[in-house]
Amino acid sequence: MKAGKAEIYLIRTVDALLRLRNVLESSCVDGRPFVVLYFERTTRSLPRSFRNPTAIRATSAVNVGATDFGRFTLKKIVLAISILALGAANAMAADLAPRYTKAGAAPVAAYDWTGFYVGGNVGSVWERDSGVSNFLQDGNATPQANSLDSTGVIGGIHAGYNWQMTQWVFGVEADWDWTNARNGFCRPTDDLATPCADNGRGVLTFDQKTEWLGSARARVGYAWDRFMLYGTGGAAWGKIDTSINVNCLDDGCGTSFTQLNTTGNFSNTKTGWVAGAGAEARLDANWIVRAEYLHYDLGSVTNTLNPEPGADQSVTWSRSFKYDTVRAGLSYKFGGPAAGHY
């Protein structure tokens, strides 16, 4: 090497660079400048002491000699520098260019609510009946207001289908429930009779039992992950069995002296409406638990009994039917994976 001249070294391997380091350390004492051309895409594999801005990085190797390092003719050096400069420029452009990442997939719900389901439920029912009972004779009425409340057990089956759109869930459901809700009371025939005891003018006894309740409803819910809250409403049906007993064995009914003990039985299937709300939670891809409140209104009915055919006497009972139910249920959803897209 001659003083004042820059020395250029072309390196293709880390091993050659390490060997060159020893040469450079001994050569730099006289102040001669040098340039290192290193053929690696990044300096990640270089020794820490060589990771500096003076090192030229190239994206493609140039075979300018058979040896790993050395001094080359000016023509080869110029050619190498030109090719390396082009490679370095490309590498720098690649480093500075904006990097784009593929947009993430749309959020994925852990559970898909779309599909058919069936299940069972059990709970409590509160029945409220309000109305008027009456004993009519000789064109005169003896009305009595009656407001009755009772509590019972309710249980049955349900089935439906849900459609999920984003986080909204739309569905239809039908159910049928058996119940033991019942009400009853007794009263005198007219103003001269005593309550619930025959003093010679008779006593009247009323009983009713709701056999079952059913409904066909629409549902609208909002789901997130495994949970859903929903509102529901639709048509409702119920079957009510009623009995009216007229006991006048002591000395007839009211003004009549005909002794009798007669019972009239009635069965009414009523149509009304139902509305409520509930919450559901997924246990896994198929099993769903729920808690639900429903209010039923089945309208009103009037039952009439003529205890003595041909006599001017009759007993009537007019009342409305309202029910509140709280039920817990378990459903099985058919088919489909657990995951669905929002």
TORKOL-4160 file (C-alpha; in steps of 0.2 Angstrom, whole numbers, padded with zeros to 4 digits, m for minus):
342
<pt num="1" X="0000" Y="0000" Z="0000"/>
<pt num="2" X="0006" Y="0018" Z="m0004"/>
<pt num="3" X="0003" Y="0032" Z="0008"/>
<pt num="4" X="m0011" Y="0044" Z="0004"/>
<pt num="5" X="m0020" Y="0031" Z="m0007"/>
<pt num="6" X="m0037" Y="0023" Z="m0001"/>
<pt num="7" X="m0037" Y="0005" Z="0000"/>
<pt num="8" X="m0053" Y="m0005" Z="m0005"/>
<pt num="9" X="m0057" Y="m0022" Z="0002"/>
<pt num="10" X="m0071" Y="m0033" Z="m0004"/>
<pt num="11" X="m0077" Y="m0045" Z="0008"/>
<pt num="12" X="m0089" Y="m0060" Z="0005"/>
<pt num="13" X="m0089" Y="m0069" Z="0022"/>
<pt num="14" X="m0089" Y="m0065" Z="0040"/>
<pt num="15" X="m0073" Y="m0075" Z="0042"/>
<pt num="16" X="m0064" Y="m0065" Z="0029"/>
<pt num="17" X="m0070" Y="m0049" Z="0038"/>
<pt num="18" X="m0063" Y="m0055" Z="0054"/>
<pt num="19" X="m0046" Y="m0059" Z="0046"/>
<pt num="20" X="m0047" Y="m0042" Z="0037"/>
<pt num="21" X="m0049" Y="m0033" Z="0054"/>
<pt num="22" X="m0032" Y="m0039" Z="0060"/>
<pt num="23" X="m0024" Y="m0032" Z="0044"/>
<pt num="24" X="m0033" Y="m0015" Z="0045"/>
<pt num="25" X="m0029" Y="m0013" Z="0063"/>
<pt num="26" X="m0010" Y="m0015" Z="0059"/>
<pt num="27" X="m0012" Y="m0004" Z="0043"/>
<pt num="28" X="m0021" Y="0011" Z="0050"/>
<pt num="29" X="m0007" Y="0016" Z="0061"/>
<pt num="30" X="0001" Y="0026" Z="0047"/>
<pt num="31" X="m0016" Y="0035" Z="0044"/>
<pt num="32" X="m0020" Y="0028" Z="0027"/>
<pt num="33" X="m0039" Y="0028" Z="0023"/>
<pt num="34" X="m0048" Y="0012" Z="0018"/>
<pt num="35" X="m0066" Y="0007" Z="0012"/>
<pt num="36" X="m0074" Y="m0010" Z="0017"/>
<pt num="37" X="m0087" Y="m0017" Z="0004"/>
<pt num="38" X="m0097" Y="m0031" Z="0013"/>
<pt num="39" X="m0109" Y="m0042" Z="0004"/>
<pt num="40" X="m0122" Y="m0045" Z="0016"/>
<pt num="41" X="m0140" Y="m0039" Z="0016"/>
<pt num="42" X="m0140" Y="m0033" Z="0033"/>
<pt num="43" X="m0126" Y="m0031" Z="0046"/>
<pt num="44" X="m0135" Y="m0042" Z="0058"/>
<pt num="45" X="m0121" Y="m0055" Z="0057"/>
<pt num="46" X="m0107" Y="m0043" Z="0058"/>
<pt num="47" X="m0096" Y="m0041" Z="0074"/>
<pt num="48" X="m0102" Y="m0026" Z="0084"/>
<pt num="49" X="m0087" Y="m0016" Z="0080"/>
<pt num="50" X="m0091" Y="m0016" Z="0062"/>
<pt num="51" X="m0109" Y="m0011" Z="0063"/>
<pt num="52" X="m0107" Y="0007" Z="0058"/>
<pt num="53" X="m0112" Y="0019" Z="0044"/>
<pt num="54" X="m0096" Y="0018" Z="0035"/>
<pt num="55" X="m0099" Y="0000" Z="0030"/>
<pt num="56" X="m0108" Y="m0001" Z="0013"/>
<pt num="57" X="m0122" Y="m0014" Z="0013"/>
<pt num="58" X="m0126" Y="m0022" Z="m0003"/>
<pt num="59" X="m0141" Y="m0034" Z="m0008"/>
<pt num="60" X="m0132" Y="m0044" Z="m0020"/>
<pt num="61" X="m0114" Y="m0052" Z="m0020"/>
<pt num="62" X="m0101" Y="m0047" Z="m0034"/>
<pt num="63" X="m0088" Y="m0060" Z="m0038"/>
<pt num="64" X="m0073" Y="m0049" Z="m0041"/>
<pt num="65" X="m0060" Y="m0061" Z="m0036"/>
<pt num="66" X="m0057" Y="m0079" Z="m0032"/>
<pt num="67" X="m0050" Y="m0075" Z="m0014"/>
<pt num="68" X="m0061" Y="m0070" Z="0001"/>
<pt num="69" X="m0052" Y="m0053" Z="0002"/>
<pt num="70" X="m0038" Y="m0044" Z="m0006"/>
<pt num="71" X="m0033" Y="m0029" Z="m0016"/>
<pt num="72" X="m0040" Y="m0028" Z="m0034"/>
<pt num="73" X="m0036" Y="m0019" Z="m0050"/>
<pt num="74" X="m0043" Y="m0002" Z="m0052"/>
<pt num="75" X="m0055" Y="m0008" Z="m0066"/>
<pt num="76" X="m0062" Y="m0022" Z="m0055"/>
<pt num="77" X="m0063" Y="m0010" Z="m0040"/>
<pt num="78" X="m0073" Y="0003" Z="m0050"/>
<pt num="79" X="m0084" Y="m0010" Z="m0057"/>
<pt num="80" X="m0087" Y="m0017" Z="m0040"/>
<pt num="81" X="m0091" Y="0000" Z="m0032"/>
<pt num="82" X="m0103" Y="0004" Z="m0046"/>
<pt num="83" X="m0113" Y="m0012" Z="m0044"/>
<pt num="84" X="m0112" Y="m0011" Z="m0025"/>
<pt num="85" X="m0118" Y="0007" Z="m0025"/>
<pt num="86" X="m0133" Y="0001" Z="m0035"/>
<pt num="87" X="m0137" Y="m0013" Z="m0023"/>
<pt num="88" X="m0135" Y="m0001" Z="m0008"/>
<pt num="89" X="m0147" Y="0011" Z="m0016"/>
<pt num="90" X="m0159" Y="m0003" Z="m0019"/>
<pt num="91" X="m0157" Y="m0009" Z="m0001"/>
<pt num="92" X="m0159" Y="0009" Z="0006"/>
<pt num="93" X="m0175" Y="0011" Z="m0004"/>
<pt num="94" X="m0182" Y="m0005" Z="0002"/>
<pt num="95" X="m0178" Y="0000" Z="0020"/>
<pt num="96" X="m0186" Y="0017" Z="0018"/>
<pt num="97" X="m0201" Y="0012" Z="0008"/>
<pt num="98" X="m0217" Y="0011" Z="0018"/>
<pt num="99" X="m0222" Y="m0006" Z="0024"/>
<pt num="100" X="m0240" Y="m0012" Z="0023"/>
<pt num="101" X="m0247" Y="m0026" Z="0033"/>
<pt num="102" X="m0262" Y="m0035" Z="0028"/>
<pt num="103" X="m0278" Y="m0029" Z="0036"/>
<pt num="104" X="m0284" Y="m0040" Z="0050"/>
<pt num="105" X="m0299" Y="m0051" Z="0048"/>
<pt num="106" X="m0315" Y="m0045" Z="0053"/>
<pt num="107" X="m0319" Y="m0048" Z="0072"/>
<pt num="108" X="m0324" Y="m0066" Z="0075"/>
<pt num="109" X="m0338" Y="m0070" Z="0087"/>
<pt num="110" X="m0334" Y="m0085" Z="0098"/>
<pt num="111" X="m0351" Y="m0092" Z="0096"/>
<pt num="112" X="m0364" Y="m0092" Z="0081"/>
<pt num="113" X="m0382" Y="m0091" Z="0087"/>
<pt num="114" X="m0389" Y="m0095" Z="0070"/>
<pt num="115" X="m0399" Y="m0112" Z="0069"/>
<pt num="116" X="m0413" Y="m0123" Z="0076"/>
<pt num="117" X="m0414" Y="m0127" Z="0094"/>
<pt num="118" X="m0425" Y="m0137" Z="0106"/>
<pt num="119" X="m0426" Y="m0137" Z="0125"/>
<pt num="120" X="m0435" Y="m0138" Z="0141"/>
<pt num="121" X="m0439" Y="m0126" Z="0155"/>
<pt num="122" X="m0446" Y="m0125" Z="0173"/>
<pt num="123" X="m0451" Y="m0111" Z="0184"/>
<pt num="124" X="m0465" Y="m0103" Z="0194"/>
<pt num="125" X="m0481" Y="m0095" Z="0189"/>
<pt num="126" X="m0491" Y="m0081" Z="0197"/>
<pt num="127" X="m0510" Y="m0081" Z="0192"/>
<pt num="128" X="m0521" Y="m0066" Z="0195"/>
<pt num="129" X="m0540" Y="m0067" Z="0191"/>
<pt num="130" X="m0551" Y="m0052" Z="0194"/>
<pt num="131" X="m0570" Y="m0052" Z="0190"/>
<pt num="132" X="m0587" Y="m0053" Z="0197"/>
<pt num="133" X="m0598" Y="m0068" Z="0202"/>
<pt num="134" X="m0617" Y="m0066" Z="0203"/>
<pt num="135" X="m0632" Y="m0075" Z="0208"/>
<pt num="136" X="m0648" Y="m0070" Z="0199"/>
<pt num="137" X="m0666" Y="m0075" Z="0204"/>
<pt num="138" X="m0683" Y="m0067" Z="0200"/>
<pt num="139" X="m0674" Y="m0054" Z="0190"/>
<pt num="140" X="m0663" Y="m0048" Z="0204"/>
<pt num="141" X="m0644" Y="m0049" Z="0205"/>
<pt num="142" X="m0632" Y="m0051" Z="0219"/>
<pt num="143" X="m0615" Y="m0047" Z="0212"/>
<pt num="144" X="m0599" Y="m0050" Z="0221"/>
<pt num="145" X="m0582" Y="m0044" Z="0216"/>
<pt num="146" X="m0568" Y="m0057" Z="0217"/>
<pt num="147" X="m0549" Y="m0054" Z="0215"/>
<pt num="148" X="m0539" Y="m0070" Z="0216"/>
<pt num="149" X="m0520" Y="m0073" Z="0217"/>
<pt num="150" X="m0511" Y="m0090" Z="0217"/>
<pt num="151" X="m0494" Y="m0097" Z="0214"/>
<pt num="152" X="m0490" Y="m0113" Z="0205"/>
<pt num="153" X="m0476" Y="m0123" Z="0196"/>
<pt num="154" X="m0474" Y="m0122" Z="0177"/>
<pt num="155" X="m0464" Y="m0133" Z="0166"/>
<pt num="156" X="m0463" Y="m0138" Z="0148"/>
<pt num="157" X="m0454" Y="m0138" Z="0131"/>
<pt num="158" X="m0449" Y="m0125" Z="0118"/>
<pt num="159" X="m0441" Y="m0125" Z="0101"/>
<pt num="160" X="m0436" Y="m0111" Z="0089"/>
<pt num="161" X="m0424" Y="m0104" Z="0076"/>
<pt num="162" X="m0412" Y="m0089" Z="0077"/>
<pt num="163" X="m0404" Y="m0079" Z="0063"/>
<pt num="164" X="m0388" Y="m0069" Z="0068"/>
<pt num="165" X="m0384" Y="m0053" Z="0059"/>
<pt num="166" X="m0368" Y="m0045" Z="0066"/>
<pt num="167" X="m0372" Y="m0044" Z="0084"/>
<pt num="168" X="m0391" Y="m0044" Z="0082"/>
<pt num="169" X="m0400" Y="m0060" Z="0084"/>
<pt num="170" X="m0418" Y="m0062" Z="0076"/>
<pt num="171" X="m0428" Y="m0078" Z="0080"/>
<pt num="172" X="m0445" Y="m0086" Z="0082"/>
<pt num="173" X="m0450" Y="m0098" Z="0096"/>
<pt num="174" X="m0465" Y="m0109" Z="0101"/>
<pt num="175" X="m0467" Y="m0116" Z="0118"/>
<pt num="176" X="m0480" Y="m0127" Z="0128"/>
<pt num="177" X="m0480" Y="m0127" Z="0147"/>
<pt num="178" X="m0490" Y="m0138" Z="0160"/>
<pt num="179" X="m0495" Y="m0128" Z="0175"/>
<pt num="180" X="m0505" Y="m0132" Z="0192"/>
<pt num="181" X="m0510" Y="m0114" Z="0195"/>
<pt num="182" X="m0528" Y="m0114" Z="0202"/>
<pt num="183" X="m0540" Y="m0102" Z="0211"/>
<pt num="184" X="m0556" Y="m0104" Z="0221"/>
<pt num="185" X="m0568" Y="m0096" Z="0233"/>
<pt num="186" X="m0585" Y="m0098" Z="0240"/>
<pt num="187" X="m0599" Y="m0086" Z="0243"/>
<pt num="188" X="m0618" Y="m0084" Z="0248"/>
<pt num="189" X="m0632" Y="m0085" Z="0236"/>
<pt num="190" X="m0641" Y="m0069" Z="0240"/>
<pt num="191" X="m0640" Y="m0055" Z="0254"/>
<pt num="192" X="m0649" Y="m0066" Z="0267"/>
<pt num="193" X="m0637" Y="m0081" Z="0265"/>
<pt num="194" X="m0621" Y="m0083" Z="0275"/>
<pt num="195" X="m0604" Y="m0084" Z="0267"/>
<pt num="196" X="m0598" Y="m0102" Z="0264"/>
<pt num="197" X="m0612" Y="m0110" Z="0275"/>
<pt num="198" X="m0629" Y="m0116" Z="0271"/>
<pt num="199" X="m0641" Y="m0107" Z="0282"/>
<pt num="200" X="m0656" Y="m0113" Z="0272"/>
<pt num="201" X="m0653" Y="m0102" Z="0257"/>
<pt num="202" X="m0638" Y="m0111" Z="0249"/>
<pt num="203" X="m0620" Y="m0108" Z="0246"/>
<pt num="204" X="m0610" Y="m0106" Z="0230"/>
<pt num="205" X="m0592" Y="m0113" Z="0227"/>
<pt num="206" X="m0581" Y="m0109" Z="0212"/>
<pt num="207" X="m0565" Y="m0117" Z="0207"/>
<pt num="208" X="m0553" Y="m0116" Z="0192"/>
<pt num="209" X="m0537" Y="m0123" Z="0186"/>
<pt num="210" X="m0526" Y="m0118" Z="0172"/>
<pt num="211" X="m0520" Y="m0134" Z="0163"/>
<pt num="212" X="m0507" Y="m0127" Z="0151"/>
<pt num="213" X="m0500" Y="m0111" Z="0143"/>
<pt num="214" X="m0493" Y="m0110" Z="0126"/>
<pt num="215" X="m0486" Y="m0096" Z="0115"/>
<pt num="216" X="m0478" Y="m0092" Z="0098"/>
<pt num="217" X="m0467" Y="m0078" Z="0099"/>
<pt num="218" X="m0454" Y="m0067" Z="0089"/>
<pt num="219" X="m0437" Y="m0063" Z="0098"/>
<pt num="220" X="m0425" Y="m0049" Z="0095"/>
<pt num="221" X="m0408" Y="m0051" Z="0104"/>
<pt num="222" X="m0391" Y="m0043" Z="0106"/>
<pt num="223" X="m0376" Y="m0055" Z="0108"/>
<pt num="224" X="m0358" Y="m0053" Z="0113"/>
<pt num="225" X="m0348" Y="m0068" Z="0113"/>
<pt num="226" X="m0357" Y="m0082" Z="0123"/>
<pt num="227" X="m0371" Y="m0071" Z="0130"/>
<pt num="228" X="m0387" Y="m0064" Z="0123"/>
<pt num="229" X="m0400" Y="m0052" Z="0130"/>
<pt num="230" X="m0417" Y="m0052" Z="0121"/>
<pt num="231" X="m0435" Y="m0046" Z="0121"/>
<pt num="232" X="m0449" Y="m0057" Z="0115"/>
<pt num="233" X="m0468" Y="m0056" Z="0111"/>
<pt num="234" X="m0482" Y="m0064" Z="0102"/>
<pt num="235" X="m0498" Y="m0074" Z="0103"/>
<pt num="236" X="m0503" Y="m0084" Z="0118"/>
<pt num="237" X="m0515" Y="m0098" Z="0122"/>
<pt num="238" X="m0521" Y="m0106" Z="0138"/>
<pt num="239" X="m0533" Y="m0120" Z="0144"/>
<pt num="240" X="m0544" Y="m0116" Z="0159"/>
<pt num="241" X="m0555" Y="m0129" Z="0168"/>
<pt num="242" X="m0569" Y="m0122" Z="0179"/>
<pt num="243" X="m0582" Y="m0129" Z="0191"/>
<pt num="244" X="m0597" Y="m0120" Z="0199"/>
<pt num="245" X="m0606" Y="m0129" Z="0213"/>
<pt num="246" X="m0623" Y="m0125" Z="0220"/>
<pt num="247" X="m0627" Y="m0133" Z="0236"/>
<pt num="248" X="m0644" Y="m0130" Z="0242"/>
<pt num="249" X="m0648" Y="m0146" Z="0252"/>
<pt num="250" X="m0654" Y="m0138" Z="0267"/>
<pt num="251" X="m0669" Y="m0128" Z="0262"/>
<pt num="252" X="m0667" Y="m0123" Z="0243"/>
<pt num="253" X="m0658" Y="m0109" Z="0234"/>
<pt num="254" X="m0662" Y="m0092" Z="0239"/>
<pt num="255" X="m0681" Y="m0090" Z="0237"/>
<pt num="256" X="m0683" Y="m0107" Z="0229"/>
<pt num="257" X="m0688" Y="m0122" Z="0241"/>
<pt num="258" X="m0680" Y="m0135" Z="0229"/>
<pt num="259" X="m0666" Y="m0144" Z="0237"/>
<pt num="260" X="m0652" Y="m0148" Z="0226"/>
<pt num="261" X="m0633" Y="m0150" Z="0224"/>
<pt num="262" X="m0627" Y="m0147" Z="0207"/>
<pt num="263" X="m0610" Y="m0144" Z="0199"/>
<pt num="264" X="m0607" Y="m0137" Z="0182"/>
<pt num="265" X="m0590" Y="m0140" Z="0173"/>
<pt num="266" X="m0583" Y="m0129" Z="0160"/>
<pt num="267" X="m0567" Y="m0130" Z="0149"/>
<pt num="268" X="m0561" Y="m0114" Z="0140"/>
<pt num="269" X="m0546" Y="m0112" Z="0128"/>
<pt num="270" X="m0542" Y="m0094" Z="0127"/>
<pt num="271" X="m0531" Y="m0084" Z="0115"/>
<pt num="272" X="m0522" Y="m0068" Z="0121"/>
<pt num="273" X="m0504" Y="m0061" Z="0120"/>
<pt num="274" X="m0488" Y="m0063" Z="0129"/>
<pt num="275" X="m0472" Y="m0052" Z="0131"/>
<pt num="276" X="m0456" Y="m0053" Z="0141"/>
<pt num="277" X="m0437" Y="m0053" Z="0141"/>
<pt num="278" X="m0423" Y="m0065" Z="0144"/>
<pt num="279" X="m0405" Y="m0069" Z="0145"/>
<pt num="280" X="m0395" Y="m0084" Z="0137"/>
<pt num="281" X="m0378" Y="m0090" Z="0139"/>
<pt num="282" X="m0369" Y="m0103" Z="0128"/>
<pt num="283" X="m0360" Y="m0117" Z="0138"/>
<pt num="284" X="m0352" Y="m0123" Z="0122"/>
<pt num="285" X="m0356" Y="m0125" Z="0103"/>
<pt num="286" X="m0373" Y="m0134" Z="0106"/>
<pt num="287" X="m0379" Y="m0131" Z="0124"/>
<pt num="288" X="m0388" Y="m0115" Z="0130"/>
<pt num="289" X="m0394" Y="m0110" Z="0147"/>
<pt num="290" X="m0408" Y="m0097" Z="0149"/>
<pt num="291" X="m0418" Y="m0087" Z="0161"/>
<pt num="292" X="m0434" Y="m0079" Z="0155"/>
<pt num="293" X="m0449" Y="m0068" Z="0161"/>
<pt num="294" X="m0465" Y="m0069" Z="0152"/>
<pt num="295" X="m0482" Y="m0060" Z="0155"/>
<pt num="296" X="m0498" Y="m0068" Z="0148"/>
<pt num="297" X="m0515" Y="m0060" Z="0146"/>
<pt num="298" X="m0528" Y="m0072" Z="0140"/>
<pt num="299" X="m0543" Y="m0060" Z="0141"/>
<pt num="300" X="m0559" Y="m0064" Z="0150"/>
<pt num="301" X="m0572" Y="m0078" Z="0150"/>
<pt num="302" X="m0590" Y="m0080" Z="0158"/>
<pt num="303" X="m0596" Y="m0096" Z="0164"/>
<pt num="304" X="m0615" Y="m0098" Z="0168"/>
<pt num="305" X="m0624" Y="m0112" Z="0177"/>
<pt num="306" X="m0643" Y="m0114" Z="0179"/>
<pt num="307" X="m0645" Y="m0125" Z="0194"/>
<pt num="308" X="m0663" Y="m0129" Z="0192"/>
<pt num="309" X="m0670" Y="m0131" Z="0174"/>
<pt num="310" X="m0685" Y="m0120" Z="0171"/>
<pt num="311" X="m0682" Y="m0110" Z="0187"/>
<pt num="312" X="m0678" Y="m0091" Z="0186"/>
<pt num="313" X="m0661" Y="m0094" Z="0194"/>
<pt num="314" X="m0643" Y="m0094" Z="0187"/>
<pt num="315" X="m0625" Y="m0092" Z="0193"/>
<pt num="316" X="m0612" Y="m0083" Z="0183"/>
<pt num="317" X="m0594" Y="m0080" Z="0185"/>
<pt num="318" X="m0585" Y="m0067" Z="0174"/>
<pt num="319" X="m0566" Y="m0064" Z="0176"/>
<pt num="320" X="m0550" Y="m0060" Z="0167"/>
<pt num="321" X="m0534" Y="m0071" Z="0166"/>
<pt num="322" X="m0516" Y="m0064" Z="0169"/>
<pt num="323" X="m0501" Y="m0074" Z="0172"/>
<pt num="324" X="m0483" Y="m0070" Z="0176"/>
<pt num="325" X="m0470" Y="m0083" Z="0174"/>
<pt num="326" X="m0451" Y="m0085" Z="0178"/>
<pt num="327" X="m0443" Y="m0099" Z="0170"/>
<pt num="328" X="m0425" Y="m0107" Z="0169"/>
<pt num="329" X="m0421" Y="m0118" Z="0153"/>
<pt num="330" X="m0409" Y="m0128" Z="0144"/>
<pt num="331" X="m0408" Y="m0129" Z="0125"/>
<pt num="332" X="m0399" Y="m0139" Z="0113"/>
<pt num="333" X="m0394" Y="m0130" Z="0096"/>
<pt num="334" X="m0392" Y="m0141" Z="0081"/>
<pt num="335" X="m0377" Y="m0141" Z="0070"/>
<pt num="336" X="m0365" Y="m0127" Z="0065"/>
<pt num="337" X="m0348" Y="m0122" Z="0072"/>
<pt num="338" X="m0346" Y="m0112" Z="0088"/>
<pt num="339" X="m0337" Y="m0098" Z="0079"/>
<pt num="340" X="m0346" Y="m0086" Z="0068"/>
<pt num="341" X="m0341" Y="m0069" Z="0060"/>
<pt num="342" X="m0348" Y="m0052" Z="0066"/>
